[in-house]
Amino acid sequence: MTTPNKTPPGADPKQLERTGTVREIGSQAVWSLSSCKPGFGVDQLRDDNLETYWQSDGSQPHLVNIQFRRKTTVKTLCIYADYKSDESYTPSKISVRVGNNFHNLQEIRNGGREEC
């Protein structure tokens, strides 16, 4: 999602999109996964249904690659994880990396953890 202003912690991304505060840009990207079980792939990851999800099927690291066709500024990234439902499948670490191609990705860090 892109946003012109700072997104308040705990804000509902869908509500922010409806009010025009943010814009969902994931549909402008090509999504790929390091692995997935049949029926638990990109479509389920992106379908806005909290009952469906991506489930990896292979050794770590488990990767979600999001590639935009042109240089794109992303100011806010929202990730939904439900530890109560997923427990051992909930990631203990999430790394966000950016770059011009797969070979020059650099990890970015958020100065302060915020929820969206």
Buried (B, 14 or more C-beta within 10 A) or exposed (E): BEBEEEBEEEBEBEEBBEEEBBEBBEEEBEBEBBBBEEEBBBEBBBEEEEEBBBBBEEEEEBEBBBEEEEEEEBEBEBEEEEEEEEEEEEEEEEEEEEEEEEEEBEEEEEEEEEEB
